Every structure is written in C-alpha cells, then in structure tokens.
C-alpha cells in the first residue's frame, strides 16, 4: 500500500476523485436521493404532518386515483392546450423576427435586446405587470379596446373562457425572445451563397424562406421545440401569481396542481404520482421528437 501511495498515477487519480467528491456528494444528497425518495412516495400514502411515521404503503392506489381526479384531468387538458397554442406561436413569431433582424434594419441590436429582455426578466414581476394590464376595469388593454368602440371587452383573467389564453399570450411574449436568439444563431450558419443562387434563379423571398431557411434551421427548430415544450408543461409562476388556478380551474395546470396537493393538502404520495406522470409525458414527447429528428436527418 505504501508503494502504491508513492505511485504518481495513483496520486493523480486520488486527487481527481477528491476534487469531484464535493460535487458528487451534493448531487447525491440534493438530486439523486430526492428523486429516488419521490419514486418511493408514488407507492405510499404519507401523512406529512406525522413525519416518517405517517407513511403507509398503498401500492398502485395513487395511480388508480388519477382517473377519478377531475382536477388532474382538467389540468392535463389545460396543459395540452397551453403547449399546443404557445409553443408554435413562440416559434413562428421568433423565426419571423429572427429573419427580419438578421438583415440590416435600423436599431437592430436595440430591438434584439428589447425582444429578448422579457425572457431574462423576473417571471414573477412580469406576471404582476401583466395582471395589472389585464385588469377588467382599469387595465390599459381594456381601456384601449373601449376607446376603439368595444363596449364589452374580454374579462381576461376574470373569465373562465379567456383566463388560460391570457396567460398563453403573456407566455408567448416572454418566450419569443428565446426562440429569436436561437434562430439568429442558426441563421449565421447558413451560407449567403445559397440565397444568392436562389435570387439568380428567380426565387422569391417567401420561397427562399420555405426552401432554404426553414429546412436548414431544422436542428435549431428541434432544440427550441423540445425546450419550449418542457417549459410549457412545467409552467408554474404565471399561474401562481396571476390566477392561482382559477377561475373555476380554467387555468389549473399540472405543476400548480402538484403544488396544491403537496403543500396545501399534504398529499405527498399522490403529488409525487402526478409529478412522475408529468415526467413521463415530457419524456415520451421528447423521445418522439428525437426519433423524428433522426429520421428527418437520415431522409435528407
């Protein structure tokens, strides 16, 4: 052992492991163990206020309860609507802005910064500001609509018919800057010679966009789509600040439903079950997108 300790290579290995030990310990304590414990909670009913003595094994009962939970069904439906509407809207607007701002326009850098700023701003602060803007009586949005002659403007956050879409509008406004920046980075890798050749052949700007820009931006589109879908299924801040899941559960989403189950009703086992279902949904969607991206690359 003494001879091994004097070996230079052995000392390098020991030093390397000692350097990564704090990071590994932090990952083990704060990431891996909580994940494994949450997986264990899926199969138990935990009366949180009684401590570990309140844990009772229930097997698959938590999964069986999902089908009988109207709030889970409602939150899953709302999450699906939120994703289906917000993700394509953010990507489309972000792409159009990137194409415009990639060319020479006045105050281009300033406009890029202003569009990207909401994404890096505090989501809580942004949600509060939009809540004030959405106010039915004193909000600037409805005041502007009334000035145009609309006698009965939308109730926005106060109406079950419009509350979810009001949050979607705000979320799109926040995330278009993220999509725009990534698309701008992707556009830098497209050779100008392709556009010059297309112009010589008489291709219009729209045709160049459809046949050159969009196909060559597919890897960037895939990245943006995956990250925005994950973000949309994990949306929590705007709902918690602006509506608390209301009115009449019209904005209840999975992440906020999990929060209520765990920290308001203390149903830790059932909350863990819903959270793992959410993970499974995101994982399956990402896997499908990944396989679709690989097939597209093989085809082209």
C-alpha positions as CSV (number, residue, x, y, z in Angstrom):
1,X,0.0,0.0,0.0
2,X,2.9,2.3,0.8
3,X,4.4,1.6,-2.5
4,X,1.1,2.3,-4.2
5,X,0.8,5.7,-2.5
6,X,4.1,6.8,-3.9
7,X,2.9,5.9,-7.4
8,X,2.4,9.2,-9.4
9,X,-0.6,8.0,-11.4
10,X,-2.3,6.7,-8.2
11,X,-1.9,10.1,-6.6
12,X,-3.4,11.8,-9.7
13,X,-6.4,9.5,-9.5
14,X,-6.9,10.2,-5.8
15,X,-6.6,13.9,-6.3
16,X,-9.1,13.8,-9.1
17,X,-11.6,11.9,-7.1
18,X,-11.1,14.3,-4.1
19,X,-11.8,17.3,-6.4
20,X,-15.1,15.8,-7.7
21,X,-16.2,14.5,-4.3
22,X,-18.0,17.7,-3.1
23,X,-19.9,17.9,-6.4
24,X,-20.8,14.2,-6.3
25,X,-21.9,14.4,-2.7
26,X,-24.1,17.5,-3.5
27,X,-25.6,15.6,-6.5
28,X,-26.2,12.5,-4.3
29,X,-27.8,14.4,-1.4
30,X,-29.8,17.1,-3.2
31,X,-30.7,15.4,-6.6
32,X,-30.4,11.6,-6.7
33,X,-31.8,10.8,-3.2
34,X,-34.8,13.1,-3.5
35,X,-35.6,11.6,-6.9
36,X,-35.5,8.1,-5.5
37,X,-37.5,9.2,-2.5
38,X,-40.1,10.7,-4.7
39,X,-40.3,7.5,-6.6
40,X,-40.9,5.6,-3.4
41,X,-43.6,8.1,-2.4
42,X,-45.6,7.1,-5.5
43,X,-46.5,3.8,-3.8
44,X,-47.3,5.2,-0.3
45,X,-49.8,7.5,1.4
46,X,-47.8,10.0,3.5
47,X,-49.5,12.0,6.3
48,X,-46.8,14.7,6.1
49,X,-47.5,16.3,9.5
50,X,-46.8,13.0,11.3
51,X,-43.3,12.7,9.9
52,X,-42.0,9.4,8.6
53,X,-44.3,7.6,11.0
54,X,-47.2,8.7,8.7
55,X,-46.0,6.7,5.7
56,X,-48.4,3.9,4.7
57,X,-47.9,1.5,1.8
58,X,-50.8,1.7,-0.7
59,X,-49.2,0.1,-3.8
60,X,-50.8,1.3,-7.0
61,X,-53.7,3.1,-5.4
62,X,-52.3,6.5,-6.2
63,X,-52.3,5.6,-9.9
64,X,-55.8,4.3,-9.7
65,X,-56.9,7.7,-8.2
66,X,-55.7,9.6,-11.2
67,X,-58.7,8.6,-13.3
68,X,-61.1,9.7,-10.6
69,X,-59.4,13.1,-10.1
70,X,-61.3,15.8,-12.1
71,X,-58.6,18.4,-11.3
72,X,-55.9,16.1,-12.7
73,X,-57.9,15.6,-15.9
74,X,-58.6,19.4,-16.1
75,X,-55.0,20.3,-15.5
76,X,-53.8,17.8,-18.1
77,X,-56.3,19.3,-20.7
78,X,-55.2,22.9,-19.8
79,X,-51.5,21.9,-20.1
80,X,-52.1,20.4,-23.5
81,X,-53.9,23.5,-24.8
82,X,-51.2,25.7,-23.3
83,X,-48.5,23.7,-25.1
84,X,-50.3,23.3,-28.4
85,X,-51.0,27.0,-28.7
86,X,-48.0,28.7,-27.1
87,X,-45.1,26.6,-28.5
88,X,-45.9,27.0,-32.2
89,X,-46.8,30.7,-31.7
90,X,-43.5,31.4,-30.0
91,X,-41.5,29.5,-32.6
92,X,-43.3,31.2,-35.6
93,X,-43.0,34.7,-34.2
94,X,-39.5,34.1,-33.1
95,X,-38.5,32.8,-36.5
96,X,-40.0,35.8,-38.4
97,X,-38.4,38.3,-36.0
98,X,-35.0,36.5,-36.5
99,X,-35.3,36.6,-40.3
100,X,-36.1,40.3,-40.2
101,X,-33.5,41.3,-37.6
102,X,-30.8,39.2,-39.3
103,X,-30.9,41.7,-42.1
104,X,-29.9,45.3,-41.8
105,X,-32.6,47.3,-40.1
106,X,-32.3,50.5,-38.0
107,X,-31.6,49.9,-34.3
108,X,-31.2,46.2,-34.9
109,X,-29.2,45.5,-31.8
110,X,-31.5,47.6,-29.6
111,X,-34.6,45.7,-31.0
112,X,-32.9,42.4,-30.3
113,X,-32.2,43.4,-26.7
114,X,-35.7,44.7,-26.1
115,X,-37.3,41.5,-27.5
116,X,-35.0,39.2,-25.5
117,X,-35.3,41.2,-22.3
118,X,-38.7,39.7,-21.1
119,X,-37.2,36.2,-21.2
120,X,-34.4,37.1,-18.8
121,X,-36.6,39.3,-16.6
122,X,-38.2,38.0,-13.3
123,X,-41.2,35.9,-14.3
124,X,-43.0,37.0,-11.1
125,X,-42.5,40.7,-11.9
126,X,-43.6,40.1,-15.5
127,X,-46.7,38.3,-14.3
128,X,-47.7,41.1,-11.9
129,X,-47.3,43.7,-14.6
130,X,-49.5,41.7,-17.0
131,X,-52.1,41.1,-14.2
132,X,-52.4,44.9,-13.9
133,X,-52.6,45.2,-17.7
134,X,-55.4,42.6,-17.8
135,X,-57.5,44.3,-15.2
136,X,-61.0,44.4,-16.5
137,X,-61.9,47.9,-15.4
138,X,-58.7,49.9,-15.0
139,X,-56.2,47.8,-17.2
140,X,-54.7,49.6,-20.2
141,X,-55.7,46.8,-22.6
142,X,-59.4,47.1,-22.0
143,X,-59.2,50.8,-21.8
144,X,-57.7,50.8,-25.3
145,X,-60.3,48.4,-26.6
146,X,-63.1,50.6,-25.2
147,X,-61.5,53.6,-26.9
148,X,-61.9,51.7,-30.2
149,X,-65.6,51.3,-29.5
150,X,-65.7,47.8,-27.9
151,X,-68.5,48.0,-25.3
152,X,-67.9,44.6,-23.8
153,X,-64.1,43.8,-23.8
154,X,-62.9,40.4,-22.6
155,X,-62.8,39.6,-18.9
156,X,-59.2,38.2,-19.4
157,X,-58.1,36.7,-16.1
158,X,-61.6,37.1,-14.5
159,X,-63.3,35.0,-17.1
160,X,-63.0,31.1,-17.3
161,X,-63.3,31.4,-21.1
162,X,-60.3,33.7,-21.6
163,X,-58.0,33.3,-18.5
164,X,-55.9,30.5,-19.9
165,X,-55.4,32.3,-23.2
166,X,-54.5,35.4,-21.4
167,X,-51.7,33.6,-19.7
168,X,-50.7,32.0,-23.1
169,X,-50.4,35.5,-24.6
170,X,-48.1,36.6,-21.8
171,X,-46.0,33.4,-22.1
172,X,-45.6,33.8,-25.8
173,X,-44.5,37.4,-25.3
174,X,-41.9,36.1,-22.8
175,X,-40.5,33.2,-24.9
176,X,-40.4,34.7,-28.4
177,X,-37.1,36.4,-27.4
178,X,-35.6,33.0,-26.6
179,X,-36.7,31.5,-29.9
180,X,-35.5,34.6,-31.8
181,X,-32.0,34.4,-30.3
182,X,-31.5,30.8,-31.1
183,X,-32.9,31.2,-34.6
184,X,-30.5,34.2,-35.1
185,X,-27.6,31.9,-34.1
186,X,-28.8,29.3,-36.6
187,X,-29.1,31.8,-39.4
188,X,-25.4,32.7,-39.1
189,X,-24.5,29.2,-40.2
190,X,-26.5,29.4,-43.5
191,X,-24.2,30.3,-46.4
192,X,-25.1,33.5,-48.2
193,X,-24.2,31.8,-51.5
194,X,-27.4,29.7,-51.2
195,X,-29.6,32.9,-51.2
196,X,-27.6,34.5,-53.9
197,X,-28.0,31.4,-56.1
198,X,-31.7,31.4,-55.4
199,X,-32.1,35.0,-56.3
200,X,-30.3,34.4,-59.6
201,X,-32.8,31.6,-60.3
202,X,-35.6,34.0,-59.6
203,X,-36.8,32.6,-56.2
204,X,-38.9,35.0,-54.2
205,X,-38.2,35.8,-50.6
206,X,-41.0,33.6,-49.4
207,X,-39.7,30.7,-51.5
208,X,-36.2,31.2,-50.1
209,X,-37.7,31.2,-46.6
210,X,-39.6,27.9,-47.2
211,X,-37.0,26.0,-49.2
212,X,-33.7,27.2,-47.7
213,X,-34.1,28.9,-44.4
214,X,-36.6,26.6,-42.7
215,X,-35.1,23.3,-43.8
216,X,-31.6,24.3,-42.8
217,X,-32.9,25.6,-39.4
218,X,-34.4,22.2,-38.5
219,X,-31.8,21.3,-35.8
220,X,-32.4,24.7,-34.2
221,X,-36.1,24.2,-34.5
222,X,-35.9,20.9,-32.8
223,X,-33.9,22.3,-29.9
224,X,-36.4,25.2,-29.5
225,X,-39.4,22.9,-29.7
226,X,-38.0,20.5,-27.1
227,X,-37.1,23.2,-24.6
228,X,-40.3,25.2,-25.0
229,X,-42.5,22.1,-24.6
230,X,-40.7,21.2,-21.4
231,X,-41.1,24.8,-20.2
232,X,-44.8,24.8,-21.1
233,X,-45.5,21.6,-19.2
234,X,-43.7,23.0,-16.2
235,X,-45.3,26.4,-16.2
236,X,-46.0,27.5,-12.7
237,X,-45.1,31.1,-11.9
238,X,-47.6,32.9,-14.1
239,X,-50.5,30.6,-12.9
240,X,-49.5,31.0,-9.2
241,X,-49.2,34.8,-9.5
242,X,-52.0,35.7,-11.9
243,X,-54.9,33.2,-11.2
244,X,-54.0,30.5,-8.6
245,X,-55.6,28.0,-11.0
246,X,-58.9,29.9,-11.3
247,X,-61.4,31.0,-12.2
248,X,-63.2,27.6,-11.9
249,X,-60.0,25.7,-12.5
250,X,-59.8,27.2,-16.0
251,X,-56.0,27.8,-15.6
252,X,-55.2,24.8,-13.4
253,X,-52.0,23.1,-14.8
254,X,-50.1,20.0,-13.7
255,X,-47.3,21.8,-11.9
256,X,-49.7,24.0,-9.9
257,X,-51.9,21.0,-9.2
258,X,-48.8,19.2,-7.8
259,X,-48.0,22.2,-5.6
260,X,-51.5,22.3,-4.1
261,X,-51.6,18.6,-3.5
262,X,-48.2,18.6,-1.7
263,X,-48.1,21.8,0.2
264,X,-51.8,22.8,0.8
265,X,-53.5,19.4,1.1
266,X,-50.3,17.5,2.3
267,X,-51.0,14.5,-0.1
268,X,-47.3,13.9,-0.7
269,X,-47.7,10.4,-2.2
270,X,-50.4,11.4,-4.7
271,X,-48.5,14.6,-5.5
272,X,-45.4,12.5,-6.3
273,X,-47.5,10.3,-8.5
274,X,-48.7,13.3,-10.6
275,X,-45.2,14.6,-10.8
276,X,-43.9,11.3,-12.2
277,X,-46.8,11.2,-14.7
278,X,-45.7,14.7,-15.8
279,X,-42.1,13.5,-16.2
280,X,-43.3,10.5,-18.2
281,X,-45.3,12.8,-20.5
282,X,-42.4,15.1,-21.1
283,X,-40.0,12.2,-21.6
284,X,-42.3,10.5,-24.2
285,X,-42.8,13.7,-26.1
286,X,-39.1,14.4,-26.2
287,X,-38.3,10.9,-27.3
288,X,-40.8,11.1,-30.1
289,X,-39.3,14.4,-31.2
290,X,-35.8,13.0,-31.0
291,X,-36.7,10.0,-33.2
292,X,-38.5,12.3,-35.7
293,X,-35.4,14.5,-35.9
294,X,-33.1,11.5,-36.5
295,X,-35.4,10.2,-39.3
296,X,-35.5,13.6,-40.9
297,X,-31.7,13.8,-40.9
298,X,-31.4,10.4,-42.4
299,X,-34.0,11.2,-45.1
300,X,-32.3,14.4,-46.1
